[in-house]
Amino acid sequence: MSAARPTTSGAVHPRLPSPPPDPAPDCDVCAALAKQRHAAEDRGDVSAASEADAEIRNHPREARRR
């Protein structure tokens, strides 16, 4: 008896990675994260660069209202 083989219903279209986010202007935290990202890219550490991108992307851009 042969095992069932999974099938796909259509073509697979992988997405290209998103461009790196721009650090918020005049934000020391974003500037430090951008510096870390560039250092990680220079040493070929894709994981660390991606983590820095995520932190820049998720860093608050405006003061939070209460």
C-alpha positions as CSV (number, residue, x, y, z in Angstrom):
1,M,0.0,0.0,0.0
2,S,1.4,3.4,-0.9
3,A,1.1,6.5,1.2
4,A,-1.0,9.4,0.0
5,R,1.1,12.2,-1.5
6,P,0.3,15.8,-0.7
7,T,-0.5,18.0,-3.7
8,T,-0.7,21.7,-4.2
9,S,-3.6,23.4,-5.9
10,G,-1.5,25.9,-7.8
11,A,1.9,27.5,-8.2
12,V,3.8,28.7,-5.2
13,H,4.8,32.4,-5.4
14,P,7.5,33.2,-2.8
15,R,7.7,36.9,-1.7
16,L,10.8,38.9,-1.7
17,P,11.9,40.2,1.7
18,S,10.6,43.6,2.7
19,P,13.0,46.5,2.4
20,P,14.6,47.5,5.8
21,P,12.5,50.1,7.7
22,D,13.7,53.7,8.0
23,P,14.6,54.7,11.5
24,A,12.4,57.5,12.9
25,P,14.1,60.9,12.6
26,D,15.7,62.3,15.7
27,C,15.2,59.0,17.6
28,D,18.3,57.8,19.4
29,V,16.8,54.3,19.8
30,C,16.1,53.9,16.1
31,A,19.5,55.3,15.2
32,A,21.2,52.7,17.5
33,L,19.1,49.9,16.0
34,A,20.0,51.0,12.5
35,K,23.7,51.0,13.5
36,Q,23.3,47.4,14.9
37,R,21.5,46.4,11.7
38,H,24.3,47.7,9.5
39,A,27.0,46.0,11.6
40,A,25.0,42.7,11.5
41,E,24.8,43.0,7.7
42,D,28.5,43.7,7.4
43,R,29.4,40.5,9.3
44,G,26.7,38.5,7.4
45,D,24.5,37.9,10.4
46,V,21.1,37.9,8.7
47,S,19.2,36.9,11.9
48,A,20.6,39.8,13.9
49,A,19.8,42.2,11.0
50,S,16.3,40.9,10.8
51,E,15.8,41.3,14.5
52,A,17.0,44.9,14.4
53,D,14.6,45.5,11.5
54,A,11.7,44.1,13.6
55,E,12.6,46.3,16.5
56,I,12.8,49.5,14.3
57,R,9.5,48.6,12.7
58,N,7.8,48.0,16.1
59,H,9.3,51.0,17.9
60,P,6.7,53.6,18.8
61,R,6.7,56.5,16.3
62,E,4.5,58.9,18.2
63,A,3.8,59.6,21.9
64,R,1.1,57.3,23.1
65,R,-2.2,59.0,24.2
66,R,-3.8,58.0,27.4
